[in-house]
Amino acid sequence: MMDTINYSMEGTVFDIQRFSIHDGPGIRTIVFLKGCPLSCLWCSNPESQKIKPVIMYQSANCIHCGRCISACKIGAISVNNKGFINREICTACGECSNVCPTSSLVLKGKKMTIEQVIKELKKDAINYRRSGGGITLSGGEPLVQSDFSKELFKACKAQGWHTAIETTGYANSETIEEVFPYIDLVLMDIKSTNLELHRKYTGVSNEIILNNAKRISEISKMVIRVPLIPDFNSSMQDILELCRFTKTLNNIDTIHLLPYHTYGENKYELLGRNYLMKDSRSLKEDEIEVLKKIIEDQGIKCIIGG
């Protein structure tokens, strides 16, 4: 019997990217959901961390017309030589962004139903069929909105689409059992096998993540992704420990090494936040190649990027 699908269920989405050739096979559409239990210091999507919508302010585009001040009913916006949002009282209602003529103020996050998301995804259904592509849920952490993610995956499977998820694996066991049977490919971040370092750099223990990785690998095909962060998880010993853990899992296709980058640094400024990793360096290409060879010497396929 076919699973019933609640097409009226709402979730908070902050972006839908079409024509992706990463994050799974073929041509894909990536649905980004808000909310994440981790607070990784290098996070490239800081606008995704809180489940509620947020306003991003691009001061360089602002012409100081004052329309946003008039539109804000709670007085969260004032104008000086740069402009200012009092984020302690801002409710991210979006009224300011609605009247901004230069898109200096952008609302990130909106409520969408399963039906509305599927309608967007159908625009590229022919590309999924021709390329062997499909849908990938990302974030944030999609499992924060586990009920919505489950219904969306069910709706995608009803369309015959390949499904994938980018996840930290940080969720309770009930969520794992309920959601992952509807997922064809899991792109799972294993940031570190060191508990204390993981807590220091992400704000949470890795115990739940590592335990869930073992269970998820029994349910779905899995790719392990490692964001290579200097002084955190990029030493030879770190990579060897990762390999030892990987060998305890099932259905592991590949390890992807993702070089550290600062692409998201500007977003912190737009959110009125400090980027704490601005003095960190990226690993050199030859350093990453050494780590790749260590993994391959352990009998595990490895790709840089992905």
Secondary structure, 3 states (H helix, E strand, C coil): CCCCCCCCCEEEEEEEEEEECCCCCCCEEEEEECCCCCCCCCCCCHHHCCCCCEEEECHHHCCCCCHHHHHCCCCCEECCCCCEECCCCCCCCCHHHHHCCCCCEEEECEEEEHHHHHHHHHHHHHHHHHHCCEEEEECCCHHHHHHHHHHHHHHHHHCCCEEEEEECCCCCHHHHHHHHHHCCEEEEECCCCCHHHHHHHHCCCCHHHHHHHHHHHHHCEEEEEEEECCCCCCCHHHHHHHHHHHCCCCCEEEEEEEECCCCCHHHHHHCCCCCCCCCCCCCCHHHHHHHHHHHHHCCCCEEECC
